[in-house]
Amino acid sequence: MSVDLDLCRELLRALDAHPDEQPFDPASPLGDSSEPARREQLAALLAAGLVRTVAAADDGEPAGRIVGLSHSGREFLRLARNDTLWRRVHNELASGGAPVTLEMVRARLLEWGQFSF
């Protein structure tokens, strides 16, 4: 799965603004992204441990509905809100030629973010 870093950042922002414990609907419009693209990036965010899910409810809703950011997701977003830092990390990792993971982005944000405040 390829990671669209900018869409992941926008999804994290949307989740941060979303009411806690309410299931996030990937069908909700977000910029010019498609629903399949949003679903793919939400799966990447989940795999990276940046979002929280809830178990199945008795009302028939599917298990694993995304309901907000994890502690790591909040930390990631706090650093990713810094546009200068975000562009620096994005450009460096994109120029490397290797596939980029959210774990790589998080590590670089943490590394460089400590010097940007």
N, C-alpha and C positions, 0 to 999 in steps of 0.2 A: 504494500500500500504506500503510495507516495503521500507525503505530508505537504499540505498547502499551508505554509506558516502564517500567511496573512489571514486566511479564513479561520484557522485555529485561534488566532488572536481575537478576531471579531466574535467568534463563538464564546470564548472565555469572557469577553466583555458583556455579551448578551446574557450569559448565565449569571454573571455577577449582578446584573440589574434585575434578574428574574426573581420572583418571590420564592423564598426558601421553601423547600419541601413540596413545591408544586412541580409536577412532571414538565420537563421542557419539551416542547413540540418542534421536532426538526423540520416540520412542514412550514413553520412560520418563516416568512420572507426575511432574508438578511442580505442586504446589498444585492448584487446580481448573481449570487451563487444559486445553484440548483439544489433541490432537496437531496438527490443522491450524493452530491458533493458534501453537503452538510452532514449527512449520515456517516459518510466515510471518515470525515474529520472528527466527528464526535466519537467514533469507534477508536480512533487514534488517541484522542484525549483520554478516553476511558482506559485504554491499554497502558498509557503513561501514568495513570493514577492521578490525573489532574481534575477529575470530576467525581461526584458522589452519585450513587444510585440507591434506589429502594427496592426491597423485595416485593414479590407479588402480593397484591392486596386481595381481599375476599371479593372485591367488586369485578374481578375478571381482567383487570389491567395486567399487561405482561410484566414479568419480572425484569429487573434491571433498568427501570426507567430513570433517566438522568434527572436529578433534582437540584443540582447546584455544584459549586466548586469544592474540591477537597482543600485541606490546608495547603498542600503542595500547589494546587491550582491557584489559590489566592496569592501565594508567594510568587509564582510564575507570572501571574497577571500584574502584580505590583511592579515587578521589574520590567515587564513588557510594555507597560504604559509609557515608559521613558522612550520617546521616539528616536532619540539619538542612539541610545543603547540598542534598541531593537534593530535599527538599520545596520549598525555595526555588526551585530551578531548575524543577522540575516545575510548580509553581504559576504562576510568571511566564510560562513558555512556553505553558502551557495557557490562560492568560487572554488571550493575544494574539489568539486567533481564527484564526490562520494554521496550516496544517499544520506539525507539528513533525517534524524529522528528527533522527536520532542525531548528525549532525554539529553541529547547533545545540546539542543538549544537551551534547555534548563541549566545544564552545567555551565555553559558559557555565560548565560545571564547572571548566574550566581557569582561566577568568577569575576566578571567585569563590573557587575552591579555594585559590588562592595566598594569600588573606587569612584562611583558616580554620584555619591551623596555627600 
